[in-house]
Amino acid sequence: MRKVNVKPLKIISGAQTGVDRAALDAAIARGLDYGGSLPRGRLAEDGPVARRYTRLNELKQKDYAARTRRNVLDADATLILCPGEPEGGTALTVRLARAHSRPVLVVDIDNRDEKTALELMRAWIAEQQPRVLNIAGPRESSFPGLYARVRSMLEQLFADCVEKS
């Protein structure tokens, strides 16, 4: 597999359950820098986001949309992983990225096998060369099992696609 030289790569997300949390945990597991903004009170659907995520920025607003906007603006590009078409907050992320002329890739993980999805993500990262990559998608309660599925995929992406600094 072709390695993509992106140094230093920082992964950010809003730390919601599901895709956001999977992105943070995969980054931590692979030794990548991570961060992102989250609402006041470290708000997430499963309660306050654990303090073990020490590099997250708590905003003054309790608003999920403010968190989403901040992460889009703080990133060079946004990767969306979702089963099916983006809805709700995930669709908002896509709209904000486009409105602010930030590159965005939406990967429908239900309509692509894992190998094809990883190849698509690798090629896009190679083209965009982001130093800060926002990763977003639905929350776990909308798609039970999504966290584990996405974390596994992202750990592969980070392991064989991104050389650590």
HUWOLIN-V876031 format. One record per residue. N is the residue number from 1. BURIAL is b if it has 16 or more other ideal C-beta (glycine too) atoms within 10 Angstrom, else e. Layout:
N/BURIAL
N/BURIAL
This chain:
1/e
2/e
3/e
4/b
5/e
6/b
7/e
8/e
9/b
10/b
11/b
12/b
13/b
14/b
15/b
16/b
17/b
18/b
19/b
20/b
21/b
22/b
23/b
24/b
25/b
26/b
27/b
28/e
29/e
30/b
31/e
32/b
33/b
34/b
35/b
36/b
37/b
38/b
39/b
40/e
41/e
42/b
43/b
44/b
45/e
46/e
47/e
48/e
49/b
50/e
51/e
52/e
53/b
54/e
55/e
56/b
57/e
58/b
59/b
60/e
61/e
62/e
63/e
64/b
65/e
66/b
67/b
68/b
69/b
70/b
71/b
72/b
73/e
74/b
75/b
76/b
77/b
78/b
79/b
80/b
81/b
82/b
83/b
84/e
85/e
86/b
87/e
88/e
89/b
90/b
91/e
92/b
93/b
94/b
95/e
96/b
97/b
98/e
99/e
100/e
101/e
102/b
103/b
104/b
105/b
106/b
107/b
108/e
109/b
110/e
111/e
112/e
113/e
114/e
115/e
116/e
117/b
118/b
119/e
120/e
121/b
122/b
123/e
124/b
125/b
126/e
127/e
128/b
129/e
130/b
131/e
132/b
133/b
134/b
135/b
136/b
137/b
138/b
139/b
140/b
141/e
142/b
143/b
144/e
145/e
146/b
147/b
148/e
149/b
150/b
151/b
152/e
153/b
154/b
155/b
156/b
157/b
158/b
159/e
160/e
161/b
162/b
163/e
164/e
165/e
